[in-house]
């Protein structure tokens, strides 16, 4: 049983939850102007995990044939035969249903918007079949997290979570472009779309840099719309340094450190920003 659970966790890359979850928590603390209720925090966590699990399961289902053809992904659970397609579908549907139930438990607005959220996070998986802007759609999928967390606490839309969503969109699209540089040749042979395939790796990395610069600009504007101070600003400056490091270690002629840039650096970025923002709220 434990081995089976481990296979499903590996299929959905559960550890990558570190990207969006800290931004959801950051948004929840900002919305509450302090510590949200334990109930809301637990429900936000449940919504994040179930929505992302549903989306990742659908991604693996939709890409099973392509994953089997790509040497980099051929060992994933479905193409390798460790998880059957029926089990993957059952898991995906169960996670989607649990997400809707969780949204219902949060508040009426979150429940009404839950199908919209699922459409966004599931729809990303199909975009590389028809647009090179697929990276922006992935960013959009993860940008739902801070908006949803704010709605869970307040039950209403506001400017701060929308700005956080914009920052997440640019940040995620930027690092996904870097990640996609590994698959340029495969994308060309299979007819898939990506920015590295469309404009070449050197220009794609420039676009990624521009998106990360825009991320920093949006994050630095956050204190203009909510109560954040110098601790938060210091964290954003540190994030800029991490972005610079990320773009130094990945070069068009050397993609050997893409995984370090993709997972390690961006995992630190997400946790760092959440920690300084939450600390700033609690201390301010």
Backbone as CSV, one residue per row, in Angstrom:
resi,resn,N_x,N_y,N_z,CA_x,CA_y,CA_z,C_x,C_y,C_z
1,UNK,0.826,-1.208,0.000,0.000,0.000,0.000,0.866,1.265,0.000
2,UNK,1.924,1.276,0.847,2.801,2.435,0.902,3.500,2.655,-0.435
3,UNK,3.890,1.559,-1.086,4.528,1.670,-2.393,3.566,2.252,-3.408
4,UNK,2.297,1.834,-3.317,1.282,2.342,-4.244,1.056,3.840,-4.035
5,UNK,0.973,4.244,-2.769,0.811,5.673,-2.464,2.003,6.451,-2.990
6,UNK,3.202,5.909,-2.803,4.416,6.572,-3.272,4.397,6.750,-4.786
7,UNK,3.856,5.765,-5.502,3.769,5.864,-6.961,2.859,7.018,-7.378
8,UNK,1.720,7.163,-6.703,0.804,8.251,-7.041,1.409,9.605,-6.688
9,UNK,2.100,9.681,-5.549,2.752,10.935,-5.170,3.838,11.303,-6.172
10,UNK,4.541,10.293,-6.676,5.567,10.555,-7.681,4.924,10.962,-9.004
11,UNK,3.804,10.357,-9.336,3.126,10.686,-10.587,2.739,12.160,-10.637
12,UNK,2.252,12.679,-9.510,1.801,14.071,-9.488,2.899,15.023,-9.026
13,UNK,4.128,14.488,-8.825,5.237,15.316,-8.346,4.791,16.172,-7.157
14,UNK,4.383,15.499,-6.092,3.801,16.178,-4.936,4.733,17.244,-4.373
15,UNK,6.048,17.022,-4.481,7.001,17.978,-3.930,6.939,19.327,-4.643
16,UNK,6.402,19.358,-5.855,6.300,20.621,-6.585,5.166,21.504,-6.074
17,UNK,4.404,21.007,-5.110,3.401,21.841,-4.461,4.046,23.056,-3.819
18,UNK,5.354,22.974,-3.573,6.091,24.065,-2.942,6.041,25.343,-3.774
19,UNK,5.732,25.234,-5.066,5.712,26.425,-5.901,4.538,27.345,-5.579
20,UNK,3.323,26.814,-5.562,2.139,27.661,-5.418,1.641,27.788,-3.985
21,UNK,1.828,26.757,-3.167,1.262,26.772,-1.816,1.746,27.949,-0.972
22,UNK,3.039,28.271,-0.945,3.468,29.424,-0.140,2.791,30.729,-0.554
23,UNK,2.513,30.903,-1.847,1.826,32.116,-2.286,0.374,32.126,-1.808
24,UNK,-0.240,30.956,-1.732,-1.597,30.879,-1.189,-1.593,31.266,0.289
25,UNK,-0.625,30.752,1.040,-0.535,31.094,2.463,-0.229,32.577,2.652
26,UNK,0.663,33.103,1.831,0.992,34.533,1.884,-0.266,35.368,1.661
27,UNK,-1.058,35.007,0.671,-2.292,35.731,0.367,-3.291,35.620,1.506
28,UNK,-3.387,34.450,2.123,-4.331,34.258,3.228,-3.971,35.138,4.426
29,UNK,-2.686,35.229,4.755,-2.265,36.069,5.880,-2.471,37.546,5.568
30,UNK,-2.217,37.940,4.329,-2.461,39.333,3.951,-3.950,39.656,4.018
31,UNK,-4.772,38.726,3.566,-6.221,38.954,3.582,-6.742,39.084,5.005
32,UNK,-6.199,38.283,5.903,-6.643,38.313,7.299,-5.968,39.428,8.091
33,UNK,-4.935,40.046,7.504,-4.123,41.044,8.205,-3.626,40.471,9.533
34,UNK,-3.243,39.230,9.477,-2.798,38.504,10.662,-2.929,37.012,10.400
35,UNK,-3.235,36.262,11.430,-3.350,34.806,11.289,-4.791,34.434,10.951
36,UNK,-5.031,33.786,9.804,-6.387,33.319,9.483,-6.822,32.233,10.471
37,UNK,-8.086,31.942,10.473,-8.578,30.884,11.355,-7.982,29.544,10.953
38,UNK,-7.850,28.650,11.925,-7.303,27.325,11.645,-8.146,26.598,10.606
39,UNK,-9.460,26.768,10.697,-10.358,26.112,9.737,-10.062,26.564,8.310
40,UNK,-9.929,27.872,8.111,-9.678,28.397,6.768,-8.323,27.921,6.258
41,UNK,-7.312,27.947,7.110,-5.988,27.505,6.684,-5.999,26.038,6.247
42,UNK,-6.670,25.206,7.012,-6.746,23.784,6.660,-7.510,23.569,5.360
43,UNK,-8.576,24.338,5.172,-9.360,24.205,3.942,-8.588,24.716,2.731
44,UNK,-7.841,25.806,2.901,-7.005,26.306,1.807,-5.953,25.264,1.432
45,UNK,-5.328,24.662,2.442,-4.342,23.613,2.189,-4.980,22.441,1.438
46,UNK,-6.169,22.022,1.884,-6.861,20.904,1.234,-7.215,21.249,-0.207
47,UNK,-7.682,22.474,-0.429,-8.051,22.898,-1.781,-6.828,22.910,-2.698
48,UNK,-5.709,23.422,-2.176,-4.481,23.458,-2.962,-4.040,22.059,-3.366
49,UNK,-3.997,21.154,-2.402,-3.493,19.804,-2.663,-4.410,19.057,-3.633
50,UNK,-5.717,19.140,-3.421,-6.637,18.388,-4.280,-6.695,18.946,-5.694
51,UNK,-6.707,20.283,-5.834,-6.755,20.879,-7.173,-5.493,20.560,-7.951
52,UNK,-4.348,20.694,-7.287,-3.095,20.418,-7.979,-2.962,18.932,-8.315
53,UNK,-3.392,18.061,-7.409,-3.323,16.618,-7.666,-4.200,16.240,-8.854
54,UNK,-5.389,16.829,-8.916,-6.283,16.591,-10.042,-5.637,17.055,-11.346
55,UNK,-5.057,18.250,-11.334,-4.452,18.807,-12.538,-3.250,17.985,-12.997
56,UNK,-2.404,17.566,-12.060,-1.224,16.799,-12.427,-1.588,15.414,-12.940
57,UNK,-2.614,14.803,-12.340,-3.067,13.500,-12.833,-3.581,13.628,-14.264
58,UNK,-4.339,14.691,-14.535,-4.834,14.906,-15.892,-3.674,15.159,-16.859
59,UNK,-2.667,15.893,-16.396,-1.495,16.140,-17.231,-0.816,14.831,-17.616
60,UNK,-0.671,13.938,-16.652,-0.024,12.645,-16.935,-0.885,11.781,-17.860
61,UNK,-2.201,11.860,-17.689,-3.101,11.110,-18.572,-3.033,11.649,-19.992
62,UNK,-3.137,12.974,-20.124,-3.148,13.600,-21.446,-1.831,13.397,-22.179
63,UNK,-0.728,13.352,-21.432,0.598,13.276,-22.050,1.193,11.875,-22.046
64,UNK,0.413,10.875,-21.697,0.971,9.522,-21.539,1.668,9.043,-22.811
65,UNK,1.058,9.249,-23.960,1.655,8.795,-25.226,2.933,9.574,-25.524
66,UNK,2.892,10.888,-25.307,4.070,11.719,-25.559,5.193,11.399,-24.576
67,UNK,4.822,11.173,-23.314,5.829,10.836,-22.309,6.560,9.541,-22.667
68,UNK,5.829,8.596,-23.248,6.443,7.326,-23.623,7.467,7.511,-24.741
69,UNK,7.288,8.536,-25.579,8.187,8.777,-26.704,9.427,9.580,-26.315
70,UNK,9.316,10.343,-25.221,10.399,11.237,-24.809,11.325,10.513,-23.830
71,UNK,12.592,10.337,-24.159,13.511,9.636,-23.242,13.558,10.253,-21.844
72,UNK,13.362,11.578,-21.759,13.420,12.248,-20.454,12.241,11.882,-19.572
73,UNK,11.103,11.499,-20.170,9.885,11.254,-19.398,9.361,9.824,-19.519
74,UNK,10.074,8.986,-20.241,9.566,7.625,-20.503,9.410,6.793,-19.240
75,UNK,10.106,7.161,-18.180,10.034,6.375,-16.942,8.937,6.864,-16.000
76,UNK,8.116,7.807,-16.430,7.010,8.244,-15.587,6.026,7.098,-15.374
77,UNK,5.229,7.205,-14.336,4.450,6.061,-13.840,3.529,5.435,-14.883
78,UNK,2.832,6.252,-15.673,1.869,5.691,-16.628,2.578,5.040,-17.816
79,UNK,3.470,5.747,-18.538,4.137,5.073,-19.663,4.987,3.884,-19.234
80,UNK,5.502,3.918,-18.000,6.318,2.792,-17.514,5.461,1.635,-17.012
81,UNK,4.142,1.842,-16.915,3.239,0.772,-16.527,3.071,0.568,-15.033
82,UNK,3.600,1.491,-14.224,3.467,1.323,-12.778,2.083,1.762,-12.288
83,UNK,1.434,2.630,-13.046,0.057,3.037,-12.755,-0.743,2.902,-14.043
84,UNK,-1.859,2.192,-13.978,-2.701,2.005,-15.152,-3.544,3.242,-15.428
85,UNK,-3.997,3.357,-16.661,-4.814,4.499,-17.036,-6.131,4.553,-16.245
86,UNK,-6.840,3.435,-16.022,-8.083,3.508,-15.226,-7.828,4.047,-13.806
87,UNK,-6.750,3.592,-13.172,-6.438,4.064,-11.818,-6.130,5.563,-11.828
88,UNK,-5.429,6.037,-12.872,-5.115,7.457,-12.974,-6.384,8.286,-13.134
89,UNK,-7.331,7.806,-13.946,-8.601,8.519,-14.134,-9.401,8.574,-12.837
90,UNK,-9.451,7.451,-12.120,-10.181,7.412,-10.849,-9.570,8.397,-9.861
91,UNK,-8.237,8.413,-9.795,-7.547,9.328,-8.896,-7.854,10.778,-9.271
92,UNK,-7.796,11.091,-10.563,-8.047,12.453,-11.016,-9.465,12.907,-10.668
93,UNK,-10.446,12.059,-10.955,-11.844,12.408,-10.675,-12.077,12.570,-9.177
94,UNK,-11.470,11.684,-8.382,-11.626,11.770,-6.928,-11.045,13.068,-6.392
95,UNK,-9.864,13.449,-6.881,-9.246,14.698,-6.431,-10.077,15.913,-6.855
96,UNK,-10.622,15.869,-8.070,-11.468,16.968,-8.523,-12.721,17.097,-7.676
97,UNK,-13.342,15.962,-7.355,-14.545,15.986,-6.521,-14.239,16.508,-5.121
98,UNK,-13.111,16.066,-4.568,-12.717,16.547,-3.233,-12.442,18.047,-3.241
99,UNK,-11.881,18.541,-4.343,-11.647,19.985,-4.439,-12.962,20.754,-4.419
100,UNK,-13.943,20.299,-5.168,-15.248,20.976,-5.203,-15.906,20.935,-3.820
101,UNK,-15.834,19.792,-3.155,-16.397,19.682,-1.806,-15.683,20.633,-0.845
102,UNK,-14.367,20.724,-0.971,-13.598,21.636,-0.122,-14.000,23.081,-0.380
103,UNK,-14.170,23.442,-1.652,-14.597,24.796,-1.992,-15.976,25.097,-1.406
104,UNK,-16.853,24.112,-1.423,-18.197,24.278,-0.832,-18.088,24.539,0.677
105,UNK,-17.132,23.859,1.313,-16.957,24.035,2.759,-16.356,25.401,3.092
106,UNK,-15.643,26.008,2.145,-15.012,27.310,2.410,-16.059,28.414,2.411
107,UNK,-16.674,28.661,1.274,-17.761,29.630,1.187,-18.459,29.495,-0.162
108,UNK,-19.569,30.184,-0.309,-20.392,30.026,-1.512,-19.659,30.499,-2.764
109,UNK,-18.932,31.612,-2.681,-18.238,32.131,-3.857,-17.171,31.152,-4.339
110,UNK,-16.405,30.604,-3.414,-15.384,29.624,-3.800,-16.018,28.399,-4.456
111,UNK,-17.163,27.987,-3.943,-17.861,26.839,-4.529,-18.309,27.154,-5.951
112,UNK,-18.884,28.329,-6.166,-19.346,28.707,-7.505,-18.189,28.814,-8.498
113,UNK,-17.037,29.233,-8.001,-15.887,29.417,-8.887,-15.036,28.152,-9.040
114,UNK,-15.339,27.112,-8.283,-14.509,25.902,-8.340,-14.457,25.264,-9.735
115,UNK,-15.563,25.226,-10.506,-15.439,24.681,-11.869,-14.541,25.530,-12.757
116,UNK,-14.563,26.842,-12.549,-13.683,27.730,-13.313,-12.221,27.431,-12.984
117,UNK,-11.937,27.281,-11.701,-10.571,26.975,-11.275,-10.098,25.645,-11.865
118,UNK,-10.955,24.637,-11.831,-10.581,23.331,-12.388,-10.357,23.421,-13.892
119,UNK,-11.187,24.188,-14.576,-11.014,24.352,-16.019,-9.660,24.967,-16.344
120,UNK,-9.261,25.948,-15.557,-7.970,26.611,-15.783,-6.812,25.655,-15.513
121,UNK,-6.836,24.977,-14.355,-5.679,24.161,-13.989,-5.586,22.890,-14.833
122,UNK,-6.735,22.380,-15.306,-6.691,21.213,-16.187,-6.384,21.612,-17.623
123,UNK,-6.875,22.775,-18.029,-6.722,23.186,-19.424,-5.288,23.407,-19.848
124,UNK,-4.438,23.776,-18.906,-3.037,24.010,-19.257,-2.429,22.822,-19.991
125,UNK,-2.745,21.615,-19.578,-2.103,20.417,-20.120,-2.303,20.254,-21.623
126,UNK,-3.311,20.899,-22.181,-3.598,20.755,-23.605,-2.987,21.863,-24.449
127,UNK,-2.490,22.934,-23.804,-2.129,24.126,-24.556,-0.894,23.953,-25.437
128,UNK,0.042,23.095,-25.041,1.252,22.952,-25.854,0.974,22.296,-27.200
129,UNK,-0.237,21.818,-27.384,-0.613,21.239,-28.663,-0.988,22.282,-29.704
130,UNK,-1.254,23.537,-29.248,-1.698,24.538,-30.222,-1.115,25.936,-30.023
131,UNK,-0.337,26.194,-28.965,0.221,27.531,-28.783,1.579,27.499,-28.095
132,UNK,2.459,28.393,-28.545,3.764,28.523,-27.895,3.665,29.248,-26.561
133,UNK,2.502,29.828,-26.276,2.302,30.546,-25.021,1.900,29.612,-23.890
134,UNK,2.122,28.335,-24.058,1.751,27.344,-23.043,2.331,27.678,-21.668
135,UNK,3.517,28.298,-21.635,4.162,28.653,-20.367,3.323,29.677,-19.594
136,UNK,2.699,30.595,-20.316,1.834,31.580,-19.664,0.581,30.918,-19.106
137,UNK,0.099,29.897,-19.792,-1.070,29.176,-19.280,-0.719,28.411,-18.004
138,UNK,0.501,27.868,-17.931,0.919,27.227,-16.682,0.983,28.262,-15.566
139,UNK,1.531,29.432,-15.887,1.557,30.509,-14.899,0.169,30.891,-14.447
140,UNK,-0.767,30.957,-15.392,-2.151,31.272,-15.044,-2.728,30.214,-14.108
141,UNK,-2.422,28.944,-14.383,-2.941,27.861,-13.548,-2.469,28.006,-12.101
142,UNK,-1.187,28.330,-11.905,-0.683,28.474,-10.543,-1.102,29.795,-9.905
143,UNK,-1.410,30.792,-10.740,-1.807,32.099,-10.203,-3.183,32.068,-9.554
144,UNK,-3.930,31.005,-9.794,-5.233,30.849,-9.148,-5.071,30.734,-7.632
145,UNK,-3.922,30.220,-7.180,-3.719,29.928,-5.755,-3.875,31.152,-4.855
146,UNK,-3.149,32.265,-5.091,-3.316,33.413,-4.187,-4.699,34.037,-4.252
147,UNK,-5.326,34.002,-5.419,-6.683,34.552,-5.531,-7.667,33.701,-4.732
148,UNK,-7.554,32.380,-4.875,-8.440,31.485,-4.147,-8.281,31.602,-2.645
149,UNK,-7.033,31.738,-2.184,-6.792,31.868,-0.742,-7.393,33.163,-0.204
150,UNK,-7.272,34.252,-0.958,-7.862,35.525,-0.538,-9.385,35.404,-0.452
151,UNK,-9.985,34.767,-1.451,-11.436,34.580,-1.447,-11.874,33.695,-0.277
152,UNK,-11.032,32.736,0.084,-11.369,31.855,1.212,-11.449,32.637,2.511
153,UNK,-10.590,33.653,2.659,-10.558,34.433,3.899,-11.606,35.534,3.897
154,UNK,-11.744,36.248,2.770,-12.594,37.448,2.743,-13.919,37.259,2.021
155,UNK,-13.980,36.304,1.087,-15.197,36.117,0.304,-15.412,37.192,-0.740
156,UNK,-14.355,37.969,-1.073,-14.494,39.052,-2.048,-13.182,39.255,-2.785
157,UNK,-13.272,39.742,-4.015,-12.081,40.053,-4.799,-11.456,41.362,-4.319
158,UNK,-10.152,41.520,-4.572,-9.435,42.750,-4.210,-8.190,42.842,-5.077
159,UNK,-7.539,43.997,-5.053,-6.358,44.215,-5.887,-5.135,43.415,-5.443
160,UNK,-4.808,43.316,-4.133,-3.586,42.603,-3.739,-3.471,41.174,-4.274
161,UNK,-4.518,40.335,-4.170,-4.347,38.978,-4.692,-4.204,38.943,-6.212
162,UNK,-4.816,39.903,-6.899,-4.666,39.961,-8.347,-3.236,40.334,-8.730
163,UNK,-2.617,41.217,-7.936,-1.212,41.541,-8.176,-0.318,40.342,-7.871
164,UNK,-0.616,39.641,-6.789,0.137,38.419,-6.497,-0.015,37.401,-7.623
165,UNK,-1.234,37.298,-8.143,-1.486,36.368,-9.248,-0.655,36.751,-10.466
166,UNK,-0.559,38.046,-10.755,0.243,38.493,-11.886,1.714,38.153,-11.683
167,UNK,2.200,38.331,-10.446,3.597,37.991,-10.142,3.837,36.495,-10.312
168,UNK,2.912,35.676,-9.819,3.048,34.223,-9.948,3.031,33.814,-11.412
169,UNK,2.134,34.414,-12.198,2.041,34.087,-13.624,3.376,34.334,-14.326
170,UNK,3.959,35.517,-14.113,5.227,35.849,-14.767,6.374,34.979,-14.258
171,UNK,6.391,34.749,-12.941,7.447,33.928,-12.345,7.423,32.499,-12.892
172,UNK,6.254,31.883,-12.876,6.127,30.493,-13.322,6.412,30.375,-14.817
173,UNK,5.854,31.278,-15.613,6.113,31.244,-17.056,7.610,31.371,-17.330
174,UNK,8.288,32.233,-16.548,9.726,32.411,-16.729,10.515,31.147,-16.474
175,UNK,10.237,30.467,-15.366,11.041,29.269,-15.090,10.587,28.075,-15.929
176,UNK,9.336,28.072,-16.396,8.902,26.983,-17.266,9.551,27.090,-18.643
177,UNK,9.811,28.303,-19.091,10.536,28.481,-20.346,11.930,27.864,-20.230
178,UNK,12.590,28.108,-19.094,13.908,27.502,-18.871,13.803,25.984,-18.922
179,UNK,12.809,25.432,-18.245,12.626,23.982,-18.197,12.364,23.412,-19.589
180,UNK,11.602,24.149,-20.401,11.229,23.666,-21.727,12.398,23.640,-22.698
181,UNK,13.489,24.326,-22.366,14.658,24.316,-23.244,15.213,22.901,-23.426
182,UNK,14.968,22.024,-22.467,15.448,20.647,-22.549,14.789,19.856,-23.662
183,UNK,13.576,20.259,-24.046,12.762,19.441,-24.955,12.586,20.051,-26.335
184,UNK,13.454,20.980,-26.714,13.292,21.648,-28.002,13.291,20.643,-29.153
185,UNK,14.244,19.747,-29.178,14.324,18.765,-30.270,13.105,17.859,-30.286
186,UNK,12.680,17.423,-29.115,11.496,16.564,-29.041,10.253,17.307,-29.519
187,UNK,10.112,18.568,-29.127,8.956,19.357,-29.553,8.929,19.506,-31.074
188,UNK,10.079,19.669,-31.669,10.133,19.809,-33.131,9.705,18.538,-33.836
189,UNK,10.099,17.393,-33.315,9.768,16.129,-33.973,8.318,15.725,-33.765
190,UNK,7.698,16.187,-32.672,6.314,15.782,-32.365,5.281,16.858,-32.676
191,UNK,5.728,18.042,-33.076,4.785,19.101,-33.411,4.224,19.841,-32.219
192,UNK,4.854,19.688,-31.053,4.415,20.430,-29.876,4.967,21.852,-29.924
193,UNK,4.367,22.727,-29.124,4.728,24.140,-29.168,5.358,24.584,-27.852
194,UNK,6.327,25.480,-27.974,6.930,26.125,-26.811,7.676,27.358,-27.297
195,UNK,7.965,28.267,-26.393,8.729,29.458,-26.769,10.155,29.098,-27.190
196,UNK,10.869,28.199,-26.471,12.203,27.823,-26.954,12.186,27.245,-28.363
197,UNK,11.156,26.458,-28.679,11.066,25.907,-30.031,10.803,27.012,-31.050
198,UNK,9.956,27.984,-30.701,9.543,29.015,-31.652,10.627,30.038,-31.934
199,UNK,11.362,30.459,-30.890,12.319,31.561,-31.071,13.768,31.130,-30.862
200,UNK,13.976,29.896,-30.455,15.325,29.433,-30.167,15.667,29.611,-28.695
201,UNK,16.604,28.819,-28.215,16.946,28.829,-26.789,17.514,30.165,-26.323
202,UNK,18.441,30.789,-27.050,18.992,32.068,-26.549,17.913,33.134,-26.349
203,UNK,17.032,33.323,-27.328,15.969,34.319,-27.194,14.973,33.914,-26.117
204,UNK,14.708,32.617,-26.012,13.780,32.145,-24.976,14.297,32.492,-23.589
205,UNK,15.600,32.343,-23.379,16.173,32.677,-22.073,16.101,34.179,-21.806
206,UNK,16.190,34.986,-22.853,16.014,36.433,-22.679,14.569,36.749,-22.261
207,UNK,13.625,36.056,-22.874,12.213,36.249,-22.514,11.986,35.839,-21.068
208,UNK,12.596,34.730,-20.662,12.487,34.274,-19.278,13.036,35.328,-18.322
209,UNK,14.162,35.916,-18.666,14.754,36.972,-17.832,13.807,38.157,-17.707
210,UNK,13.199,38.553,-18.833,12.269,39.682,-18.815,11.057,39.386,-17.939
211,UNK,10.563,38.166,-18.001,9.410,37.794,-17.177,9.765,37.829,-15.694
212,UNK,10.956,37.406,-15.351,11.372,37.432,-13.950,11.631,38.861,-13.469
213,UNK,12.106,39.712,-14.363,12.250,41.128,-14.006,10.879,41.743,-13.749
214,UNK,9.905,41.380,-14.564,8.538,41.869,-14.369,7.955,41.344,-13.062
215,UNK,8.296,40.107,-12.704,7.859,39.540,-11.423,8.348,40.406,-10.263
216,UNK,9.624,40.752,-10.288,10.197,41.587,-9.223,9.499,42.944,-9.178
217,UNK,9.231,43.533,-10.342,8.576,44.845,-10.391,7.189,44.791,-9.747
218,UNK,6.427,43.750,-10.049,5.085,43.616,-9.467,5.175,43.400,-7.956
219,UNK,6.098,42.546,-7.533,6.251,42.273,-6.101,6.662,43.530,-5.334
220,UNK,7.502,44.366,-5.938,7.918,45.599,-5.276,6.780,46.606,-5.164
221,UNK,5.753,46.440,-5.993,4.588,47.340,-5.922,3.566,46.889,-4.874
222,UNK,3.728,45.686,-4.346,2.756,45.169,-3.382,2.577,46.061,-2.154
223,UNK,3.650,46.657,-1.589,3.459,47.531,-0.418,2.590,48.756,-0.704
224,UNK,2.371,49.074,-1.978,1.517,50.209,-2.321,0.034,49.893,-2.111
225,UNK,-0.311,48.598,-2.068,-1.725,48.226,-1.972,-2.050,47.425,-0.718
226,UNK,-1.041,47.063,0.066,-1.293,46.352,1.322,-0.169,46.668,2.309
227,UNK,-0.369,46.280,3.550,0.522,46.685,4.637,1.745,45.774,4.705
228,UNK,2.710,46.065,3.854,3.970,45.337,3.847,5.113,46.340,3.960
229,UNK,6.164,45.962,4.709,7.250,46.905,4.961,8.592,46.448,4.445
230,UNK,9.651,46.902,5.140,11.003,46.685,4.669,11.456,45.231,4.743
231,UNK,10.920,44.471,5.668,11.272,43.051,5.727,10.857,42.353,4.430
232,UNK,9.643,42.649,4.010,9.150,42.081,2.747,9.990,42.573,1.568
233,UNK,10.268,43.864,1.517,11.061,44.427,0.415,12.439,43.771,0.361
234,UNK,13.037,43.537,1.528,14.322,42.851,1.567,14.229,41.449,0.979
235,UNK,13.114,40.763,1.255,12.901,39.432,0.690,12.767,39.469,-0.822
236,UNK,12.110,40.504,-1.334,11.966,40.642,-2.786,13.325,40.913,-3.435
237,UNK,14.144,41.738,-2.790,15.492,41.999,-3.312,16.315,40.705,-3.332
238,UNK,16.202,39.907,-2.270,16.894,38.620,-2.229,16.395,37.700,-3.337
239,UNK,15.095,37.778,-3.623,14.520,36.994,-4.717,15.136,37.403,-6.049
240,UNK,15.340,38.707,-6.230,15.988,39.176,-7.451,17.383,38.604,-7.611
241,UNK,18.115,38.494,-6.491,19.453,37.893,-6.534,19.361,36.423,-6.940
242,UNK,18.376,35.717,-6.400,18.186,34.305,-6.759,17.832,34.154,-8.236
243,UNK,17.003,35.055,-8.749,16.686,35.029,-10.173,17.949,35.231,-11.014
244,UNK,18.775,36.186,-10.588,20.024,36.442,-11.325,20.896,35.186,-11.340
245,UNK,20.989,34.515,-10.198,21.770,33.272,-10.120,21.191,32.217,-11.056
246,UNK,19.859,32.109,-11.061,19.182,31.131,-11.921,19.550,31.343,-13.384
247,UNK,19.606,32.600,-13.800,19.866,32.887,-15.206,21.354,32.836,-15.541
248,UNK,22.206,32.897,-14.528,23.637,32.752,-14.758,24.007,31.294,-14.975
249,UNK,23.368,30.387,-14.225,23.772,28.976,-14.290,23.174,28.233,-15.480
250,UNK,22.179,28.832,-16.142,21.599,28.200,-17.330,21.993,29.018,-18.550
251,UNK,22.723,28.388,-19.468,23.189,29.065,-20.674,22.718,28.294,-21.903
252,UNK,22.558,28.965,-23.029,22.148,28.253,-24.251,23.069,27.094,-24.596
253,UNK,24.335,27.232,-24.255,25.307,26.192,-24.577,25.464,25.142,-23.471
254,UNK,24.812,25.373,-22.346,24.962,24.458,-21.209,23.644,24.425,-20.410
255,UNK,22.854,23.378,-20.641,21.572,23.216,-19.951,21.667,22.184,-18.835
256,UNK,22.883,21.843,-18.426,23.071,20.767,-17.449,22.517,21.116,-16.071
257,UNK,22.315,22.408,-15.794,21.858,22.808,-14.455,20.420,23.324,-14.488
258,UNK,19.666,22.920,-15.500,18.271,23.342,-15.602,17.469,22.883,-14.397
259,UNK,17.669,21.647,-13.966,16.879,21.141,-12.839,17.186,21.891,-11.546
260,UNK,18.446,22.316,-11.372,18.786,23.139,-10.207,18.044,24.461,-10.261
261,UNK,18.037,25.077,-11.433,17.330,26.349,-11.600,15.835,26.160,-11.423
262,UNK,15.298,25.084,-11.985,13.846,24.868,-11.975,13.319,24.570,-10.586
263,UNK,13.864,23.577,-9.914,13.281,23.119,-8.647,13.922,23.791,-7.434
264,UNK,15.241,23.729,-7.335,15.902,24.221,-6.126,15.739,25.727,-5.961
265,UNK,16.159,26.492,-6.970,16.126,27.951,-6.856,14.696,28.452,-6.699
266,UNK,13.785,27.960,-7.508,12.416,28.468,-7.456,11.655,27.974,-6.229
267,UNK,12.024,26.809,-5.723,11.457,26.377,-4.451,11.864,27.310,-3.325
268,UNK,13.137,27.714,-3.316,13.623,28.668,-2.316,12.923,30.017,-2.472
269,UNK,12.738,30.464,-3.718,12.065,31.740,-3.985,10.671,31.754,-3.371
270,UNK,9.905,30.715,-3.623,8.533,30.656,-3.137,8.466,30.673,-1.615
271,UNK,9.272,29.845,-0.978,9.264,29.764,0.485,9.780,31.059,1.098
272,UNK,10.825,31.627,0.510,11.395,32.878,1.019,10.360,33.997,1.000
273,UNK,9.692,34.180,-0.129,8.713,35.265,-0.233,7.571,35.085,0.749
274,UNK,7.092,33.857,0.888,6.005,33.609,1.835,6.448,33.903,3.262
275,UNK,7.652,33.481,3.605,8.136,33.680,4.985,8.285,35.155,5.321
276,UNK,8.899,35.930,4.413,9.107,37.347,4.734,7.788,38.109,4.746
277,UNK,6.859,37.724,3.860,5.567,38.414,3.834,4.752,38.111,5.090
278,UNK,4.710,36.839,5.479,3.961,36.458,6.680,4.601,37.091,7.917
279,UNK,5.921,37.065,7.993,6.608,37.687,9.126,6.337,39.175,9.184
280,UNK,6.332,39.821,8.029,6.057,41.250,7.970,4.651,41.565,8.468
281,UNK,3.683,40.733,8.062,2.296,40.925,8.517,2.187,40.747,10.016
282,UNK,2.813,39.704,10.543,2.696,39.395,11.971,3.444,40.416,12.844
283,UNK,4.560,40.923,12.343,5.352,41.874,13.122,4.876,43.316,12.959
284,UNK,4.153,43.550,11.857,3.728,44.924,11.595,2.427,45.281,12.216
